[in-house]
Amino acid sequence: MSRHLRTLILLVLLGSCAGSDFTPPRNLDDACAIVRERPKYLKAMKRTEDRWGVAVPVQMAIIYQESKFDGDIRTPVQYVLGVIPMGRQSSAYGYAQALDGTWAEYQRDRGGRGAKRHDIDDATDFMGWYMTHTLNETGIDLNDARGQYLAYHEGRAGYLRGSHNKKAWLLRIADSVAARAVVYDTQLRLCGKR
């Protein structure tokens, strides 16, 4: 085996070991465990809280609902007749499950072309940016986890039309997001992270 080929193989192996870890933290029901395991998450969320005013527990509750803290998650593939792939349910991707069009708007407005949906810093900044626009367009307070989640899920125009009111399942999920934000807030206060 030539020296150059061995070097190339070694570089490929080292590069594969250095990849990002998008797997979720182990205990998603404990905010303190999440930030102990992934301190970068808390740093990113605190920067977003300082910049945009969205509280860390609200960000955490919405990320939990959207991606379960999996930075590489995509929506499932849909199949025709159970076997023919038709593409994904939507273009949602990453921690914040941002859609392609909304992410492109964020990149133009704020994040730049280098912003990545699988990067926790960019994902939380996106959420702050989006929720601030939601506040300006709908009047939903930045720390109203339920209302912000409904507008996040349905889009601001859908929220203003009241599309969420016809979806009992979505209203239940929004209540769950609000409850999780309260639990995360209490947990973070108890472990001194709030």
RACOR-V33571 format. One record per backbone hydrogen bond with DSSP energy under -1.0 kcal/mol. CO is the residue of the C=O (numbers start at 1). NH is the residue of the N-H. Records with the same first field share a line. If there is no record, write none. Layout:
# RACOR-V33571
CO = NH + NH
This chain:
# RACOR-V33571
2 = 6
3 = 7
4 = 8
5 = 9
6 = 10
7 = 11
8 = 12
9 = 13
10 = 14
11 = 15
12 = 16
13 = 17
14 = 18
22 = 71
27 = 30
30 = 34
31 = 35
32 = 36
33 = 37
34 = 38
38 = 41
39 = 43
40 = 44
41 = 45
42 = 46
43 = 47
44 = 48
45 = 49
46 = 50
47 = 51
48 = 52
49 = 53
55 = 59
56 = 60
57 = 61
58 = 62
59 = 63
60 = 64
61 = 65
62 = 66
63 = 67 + 68
64 = 68
67 = 70
70 = 73
73 = 94
76 = 89
78 = 86
80 = 83 + 84
84 = 80
87 = 78
93 = 98
94 = 97
98 = 93
99 = 103
100 = 104
101 = 105
102 = 106
103 = 107
104 = 108
105 = 109
106 = 110 + 111
107 = 112
112 = 115
116 = 119
117 = 95
119 = 123
120 = 124
121 = 125
122 = 126
123 = 127
124 = 128
125 = 129
126 = 130
127 = 131
128 = 132
129 = 133
130 = 134
131 = 135
132 = 136
133 = 137
134 = 138
135 = 139
141 = 144
143 = 145
144 = 148
145 = 149
146 = 150
147 = 151
148 = 152
149 = 153
150 = 154
151 = 155
155 = 159
156 = 160
157 = 161
158 = 163
159 = 162
162 = 165
163 = 166
164 = 167
167 = 171
168 = 172
169 = 173
170 = 174
171 = 175
172 = 176
173 = 177
174 = 178
175 = 179
176 = 180
177 = 181
178 = 182
179 = 183
180 = 184
181 = 185
182 = 186
183 = 187
184 = 188
185 = 189
186 = 190
187 = 191
188 = 193
189 = 192
